[in-house]
Amino acid sequence: PRPIPQNLQQLGREVIQGYFLTISNLSNRDVDLVITFRILSDPDDPSDPSNPGEIRFTRNNVSAFWDFNGKNESISFTPQSPRRRNYTIELPAQDTGLLIVQPNPRKIDTNPVSEIEIRGFVEVSEPSNVNGDQINILLTPEHRGTFFKRVTDPGGTTTGFEQLDQIVYSLPTANGGSLFSL
């Protein structure tokens, strides 16, 4: 290979990778949904005795937001087990919302974001449906990456961030489509 140019470090960038789930409520009534993240194959999962360490999906290093009707509100998860985290959301009738789960952007300057990687899948349920009536929802999962570069002063202190680009990948669903009945 040819020698790497000296100015290649100027091209360096970091990325925040997040999970985005668009949910559309097709029913004529408000719904309460539980979104359960099931984390797979975390080499630092303390539930696996052959891989000691701490699970990285914590309230400190992962942020979640629920956005509908122009409100982008921070939400937190309820731990169910070492590999399960629940988010509870409310979605009005015939409305659409967006759930975002990503490394905490406020921790970029203090923690290496690259140390946070969450892989797995989600389950969606409606535990408050006491009548047992069926509701239809559309689920559109995506994986998004936001590339950024730190802006530093001459002493090397981070003074800000510059967004460079974004990339989006659709994720498959179990049924191959977006329509789900609960």
PyMOL commands that set and color helices and strands:
alter all, ss='L'
color gray80, all
select helices_A, chain A and resi 6-11+105-107+113-115
alter helices_A, ss='H'
color red, helices_A
select strands_A, chain A and resi 14-25+31-39+62-68+71-75+78-81+84-91+96-103+120-125+136-152+158-170+179-181
alter strands_A, ss='S'
color yellow, strands_A
deselect
rebuild
show_as cartoon
